[in-house]
Amino acid sequence: MKVTTAALPLLPLCRRLLPCVPGLPGLPGLTSLAGLPGRLTGLSMTLLKASALEVAILAGHLLLYPSGIIQERRSACALPSADSDDPRTSPPAPRLPAPTSPPVILLHGFIDNRSVFLLLRRSLAQHGRHQIESLNYSPLTCDIRTAAELLGRHVEEVCERTGSERVDVVGHSLGGLIARYYVQRLGGDLRVRTLVTLGTPHAGTRVIPLADAHPIVRQMRPGSAVLEELTRPSPGCRTQFVSFWSDLDRVMDPLETARLNHPDLSVQNVRVSGVGHLALPVHPAVATGIQEALDTVAPQVGNGRGEQAGGLTVA
């Protein structure tokens, strides 16, 4: 992926911040040392650019974070009657007509809020998605199950208000795991048509062991009770899953944990090259991939055969 010129001034800083890359001399398929310096230089520049972009995105997100703390306002389900000035005595207005495309619900990651989706939301709206909502869950939430129940109530409210039978959900990091729990364990596949996850630790991540002090981080560790629940059979699941994972995602340990593999789910894993964890909900190329995923309804969704679509590399 190309790095925006805004990130280029940060390259010298990122040369100091860039972590060492283990195991470079033993790269798969490297049969000789011929051309190794050139390969390492190319790889180092890719890492450097991705790190610079992450720093730039983090700085911008810190500025926008306060704007997303408050839950966004919802569209009113009822309007005042033309014959009355008192909305308390006005009859309820009919539900909005069902949209051509399902509403989209955006769900943020750990210790974050809806401001992370500012650019993605704008991109989706420009491509015809006019019913887009972001759901904030409290940073004090200590249980993925509790957050999944909150998501379920919100989905029902959106369906009631918009007249739509189903919704699409995009979840970044922990948000994707919460949405997946809702779909698989709380019957959410009846409501969620497509679930797109961005850098979600489907198999658990081992990054930052000290973060285990937070209960919800422990639930994102490999072998946790929540992740064990998600490995159980889900026959007939109706939801289509699309999982975006990055080969430079430093929050996923190992990287492949962001790939979703389950025999009962219809899944497409999309490999993203050249960006890190924070860039997944921000980068325009990823936004295009998300839009394509939402516009494509895979055949035989929820057929129980666990079909795995071929991966797509966004370069």
Rosetta blueprint (number, residue, H / E / L):
1 M L
2 K L
3 V L
4 T L
5 T H
6 A H
7 A H
8 L H
9 P H
10 L H
11 L H
12 P H
13 L H
14 C H
15 R H
16 R H
17 L H
18 L L
19 P L
20 C L
21 V L
22 P L
23 G L
24 L H
25 P H
26 G H
27 L L
28 P L
29 G L
30 L L
31 T L
32 S L
33 L L
34 A L
35 G L
36 L H
37 P H
38 G H
39 R H
40 L H
41 T H
42 G H
43 L H
44 S H
45 M H
46 T H
47 L H
48 L H
49 K H
50 A H
51 S H
52 A H
53 L H
54 E H
55 V H
56 A H
57 I H
58 L H
59 A H
60 G H
61 H H
62 L H
63 L H
64 L H
65 Y H
66 P H
67 S H
68 G H
69 I L
70 I L
71 Q L
72 E L
73 R L
74 R L
75 S L
76 A L
77 C L
78 A L
79 L L
80 P L
81 S L
82 A L
83 D L
84 S L
85 D L
86 D L
87 P H
88 R H
89 T H
90 S L
91 P L
92 P L
93 A L
94 P L
95 R L
96 L L
97 P L
98 A L
99 P L
100 T L
101 S L
102 P L
103 P L
104 V E
105 I E
106 L E
107 L E
108 H L
109 G L
110 F L
111 I L
112 D L
113 N L
114 R H
115 S H
116 V H
117 F H
118 L H
119 L H
120 L H
121 R H
122 R H
123 S H
124 L H
125 A H
126 Q H
127 H L
128 G L
129 R L
130 H L
131 Q L
132 I E
133 E E
134 S E
135 L E
136 N L
137 Y L
138 S L
139 P L
140 L L
141 T L
142 C L
143 D L
144 I H
145 R H
146 T H
147 A H
148 A H
149 E H
150 L H
151 L H
152 G H
153 R H
154 H H
155 V H
156 E H
157 E H
158 V H
159 C H
160 E H
161 R H
162 T H
163 G L
164 S L
165 E L
166 R L
167 V E
168 D E
169 V E
170 V E
171 G E
172 H E
173 S L
174 L H
175 G H
176 G H
177 L H
178 I H
179 A H
180 R H
181 Y H
182 Y H
183 V H
184 Q H
185 R H
186 L L
187 G L
188 G H
189 D H
190 L H
191 R L
192 V E
193 R E
194 T E
195 L E
196 V E
197 T E
198 L E
199 G L
200 T L
201 P L
202 H L
203 A L
204 G L
205 T L
206 R L
207 V L
208 I L
209 P H
210 L H
211 A H
212 D H
213 A H
214 H L
215 P H
216 I H
217 V H
218 R H
219 Q L
220 M L
221 R L
222 P L
223 G L
224 S L
225 A H
226 V H
227 L H
228 E H
229 E H
230 L H
231 T L
232 R L
233 P L
234 S L
235 P L
236 G L
237 C L
238 R L
239 T L
240 Q E
241 F E
242 V E
243 S E
244 F E
245 W E
246 S E
247 D L
248 L L
249 D L
250 R L
251 V L
252 M L
253 D L
254 P L
255 L H
256 E H
257 T H
258 A H
259 R L
260 L L
261 N L
262 H L
263 P L
264 D L
265 L L
266 S E
267 V E
268 Q E
269 N E
270 V E
271 R E
272 V E
273 S L
274 G L
275 V L
276 G L
277 H L
278 L L
279 A L
280 L L
281 P L
282 V L
283 H L
284 P H
285 A H
286 V H
287 A H
288 T H
289 G H
290 I H
291 Q H
292 E H
293 A H
294 L H
295 D H
296 T L
297 V L
298 A L
299 P L
300 Q L
301 V L
302 G L
303 N L
304 G L
305 R L
306 G L
307 E L
308 Q E
309 A E
310 G L
311 G L
312 L L
313 T E
314 V E
315 A L
